[in-house]
Amino acid sequence: MNPATVLGFAQAAGKLASGDAACERAIRRGQAKLIVVAEDAGDALARRFLRLAEEYAVPCLRWGDKASLGAWIGERPRAVVVVCDSRFARMLQSAVAESES
């Protein structure tokens, strides 16, 4: 399955947080199952979310770019999105792995 499709489905199902504040809130509340940080995200933001991923034991992907992440979920460019459902998280990880091979 296409990673963009998985993100769109997760957004439609209400299982996605996007934007810095919403993502950090989802992580701290224990709702995050997967963190996706855009490859062109700023260094400070990337470091912050990688640290949060480690601190809260949430898998983290560096994938896509800000414009694409936003477009795939019907929003403005997004540097970070958080998947809040374990099935969507697994589907996205598989889709990304397939697209990179």
Contacts in CASP RR format, 6 or more apart in sequence:
PFRMAT RR
TARGET T0000
AUTHOR 0000-0000-0000
METHOD contacts of the structure
MODEL  1
MNPATVLGFAQAAGKLASGDAACERAIRRGQAKLIVVAEDAGDALARRFL
RLAEEYAVPCLRWGDKASLGAWIGERPRAVVVVCDSRFARMLQSAVAESE
S
1 91 0 8 1.000
1 94 0 8 1.000
1 95 0 8 1.000
1 98 0 8 1.000
2 95 0 8 1.000
2 99 0 8 1.000
3 63 0 8 1.000
3 72 0 8 1.000
3 92 0 8 1.000
3 95 0 8 1.000
3 96 0 8 1.000
3 99 0 8 1.000
4 68 0 8 1.000
4 72 0 8 1.000
5 95 0 8 1.000
6 88 0 8 1.000
6 91 0 8 1.000
6 92 0 8 1.000
6 95 0 8 1.000
7 16 0 8 1.000
7 36 0 8 1.000
7 69 0 8 1.000
7 72 0 8 1.000
7 73 0 8 1.000
7 81 0 8 1.000
7 92 0 8 1.000
8 16 0 8 1.000
8 72 0 8 1.000
8 73 0 8 1.000
8 74 0 8 1.000
9 88 0 8 1.000
10 16 0 8 1.000
10 73 0 8 1.000
10 83 0 8 1.000
10 85 0 8 1.000
10 88 0 8 1.000
10 92 0 8 1.000
11 18 0 8 1.000
11 72 0 8 1.000
11 73 0 8 1.000
11 74 0 8 1.000
13 85 0 8 1.000
13 88 0 8 1.000
14 84 0 8 1.000
15 83 0 8 1.000
15 84 0 8 1.000
15 85 0 8 1.000
15 88 0 8 1.000
16 73 0 8 1.000
16 81 0 8 1.000
16 82 0 8 1.000
16 83 0 8 1.000
16 84 0 8 1.000
16 88 0 8 1.000
17 23 0 8 1.000
17 25 0 8 1.000
17 26 0 8 1.000
17 31 0 8 1.000
17 32 0 8 1.000
17 81 0 8 1.000
17 82 0 8 1.000
17 84 0 8 1.000
18 69 0 8 1.000
18 70 0 8 1.000
18 73 0 8 1.000
18 75 0 8 1.000
18 78 0 8 1.000
18 80 0 8 1.000
18 81 0 8 1.000
18 82 0 8 1.000
19 78 0 8 1.000
19 79 0 8 1.000
19 80 0 8 1.000
19 81 0 8 1.000
20 45 0 8 1.000
20 79 0 8 1.000
20 80 0 8 1.000
22 82 0 8 1.000
23 32 0 8 1.000
23 35 0 8 1.000
23 49 0 8 1.000
23 80 0 8 1.000
23 81 0 8 1.000
23 82 0 8 1.000
24 49 0 8 1.000
24 52 0 8 1.000
26 32 0 8 1.000
26 82 0 8 1.000
26 84 0 8 1.000
27 35 0 8 1.000
27 49 0 8 1.000
27 52 0 8 1.000
27 53 0 8 1.000
27 56 0 8 1.000
27 58 0 8 1.000
27 82 0 8 1.000
28 52 0 8 1.000
28 56 0 8 1.000
30 56 0 8 1.000
31 82 0 8 1.000
31 84 0 8 1.000
32 56 0 8 1.000
32 58 0 8 1.000
32 82 0 8 1.000
32 83 0 8 1.000
32 84 0 8 1.000
33 58 0 8 1.000
33 59 0 8 1.000
33 83 0 8 1.000
33 84 0 8 1.000
33 85 0 8 1.000
33 86 0 8 1.000
33 88 0 8 1.000
33 89 0 8 1.000
34 58 0 8 1.000
34 59 0 8 1.000
34 60 0 8 1.000
34 61 0 8 1.000
34 82 0 8 1.000
34 83 0 8 1.000
34 88 0 8 1.000
34 89 0 8 1.000
34 92 0 8 1.000
34 93 0 8 1.000
35 49 0 8 1.000
35 52 0 8 1.000
35 53 0 8 1.000
35 58 0 8 1.000
35 59 0 8 1.000
35 60 0 8 1.000
35 61 0 8 1.000
35 80 0 8 1.000
35 81 0 8 1.000
35 82 0 8 1.000
35 83 0 8 1.000
36 60 0 8 1.000
36 61 0 8 1.000
36 63 0 8 1.000
36 64 0 8 1.000
36 69 0 8 1.000
36 80 0 8 1.000
36 81 0 8 1.000
36 82 0 8 1.000
36 83 0 8 1.000
36 92 0 8 1.000
37 45 0 8 1.000
37 46 0 8 1.000
37 49 0 8 1.000
37 50 0 8 1.000
37 60 0 8 1.000
37 61 0 8 1.000
37 62 0 8 1.000
37 63 0 8 1.000
37 79 0 8 1.000
37 80 0 8 1.000
38 62 0 8 1.000
38 63 0 8 1.000
38 64 0 8 1.000
38 65 0 8 1.000
38 66 0 8 1.000
38 68 0 8 1.000
38 69 0 8 1.000
38 78 0 8 1.000
38 79 0 8 1.000
38 80 0 8 1.000
39 62 0 8 1.000
39 63 0 8 1.000
39 64 0 8 1.000
39 65 0 8 1.000
40 64 0 8 1.000
40 65 0 8 1.000
40 66 0 8 1.000
40 79 0 8 1.000
41 66 0 8 1.000
41 79 0 8 1.000
41 80 0 8 1.000
42 79 0 8 1.000
45 79 0 8 1.000
45 80 0 8 1.000
46 62 0 8 1.000
49 60 0 8 1.000
49 80 0 8 1.000
50 60 0 8 1.000
52 58 0 8 1.000
53 59 0 8 1.000
53 60 0 8 1.000
59 89 0 8 1.000
59 93 0 8 1.000
61 92 0 8 1.000
61 93 0 8 1.000
61 96 0 8 1.000
63 96 0 8 1.000
66 77 0 8 1.000
66 78 0 8 1.000
66 79 0 8 1.000
67 77 0 8 1.000
69 77 0 8 1.000
69 78 0 8 1.000
69 79 0 8 1.000
69 81 0 8 1.000
70 76 0 8 1.000
70 77 0 8 1.000
70 78 0 8 1.000
70 81 0 8 1.000
71 77 0 8 1.000
73 81 0 8 1.000
83 89 0 8 1.000
83 92 0 8 1.000
END
